[in-house]
């Protein structure tokens, strides 16, 4: 039983560090609004882009506070992370809209065509395959991350480390 207690305590710290890395991976793009804005300029109204930008910042603040609470072993923050995980799963399309992926794929194709990496007909023939497989990969990673978070934070040997 002592081994599970130590395991749960260590895992909480490891989980907190993983969440911090998750927060930091998108931070450079979020800090630079013009860069962030350039990906969403497509068919979205300006208000939508600003709201989504503010929401991204608020979400990172929420996650940072939750990780601090996780390190302090406060149960409310464990529950907040479980809520975030469900929220993350149910808002994937809003988080990763298909038009943004189209824009990213188009930019990559332009650069590949410019350096003659692949003939353009090869790229265009595989366009939908590349688009939807990359979108599926991002969705799967987010869903697995969220489900893993839910699973881990609801385990009895982890729950008992938190102060109610």
Long-range contacts (C-beta under 8 A, 24 or more apart in sequence): 4-157, 5-157, 5-160, 5-161, 7-157, 8-155, 8-157, 8-158, 8-160, 8-161, 9-161, 11-152, 11-158, 12-70, 12-71, 12-73, 12-158, 12-161, 13-71, 15-70, 15-149, 15-152, 15-153, 16-67, 16-70, 16-71, 19-63, 19-66, 19-67, 19-70, 19-81, 20-64, 20-67, 22-63, 22-145, 23-60, 23-63, 23-64, 23-67, 26-56, 26-60, 27-60, 30-56, 30-57, 30-60, 39-100, 39-103, 39-104, 40-97, 40-100, 42-99, 42-100, 42-103, 43-99, 44-99, 52-94, 59-84, 73-161, 73-162, 73-163, 74-162, 74-163, 75-159, 75-162, 75-163, 75-164, 78-153, 78-158, 78-159, 78-162, 81-149, 81-153, 82-149, 82-150, 82-153, 82-154, 84-146, 84-149, 85-146, 85-147, 85-149, 85-150, 85-153, 86-146, 86-150, 88-142, 88-145, 88-146, 89-142, 89-143, 89-146, 89-147, 92-139, 92-142, 92-143, 95-142, 96-135, 96-138, 96-139, 96-142, 98-131, 98-135, 101-131, 101-134, 101-135, 101-138, 102-131, 105-130, 105-131, 105-134
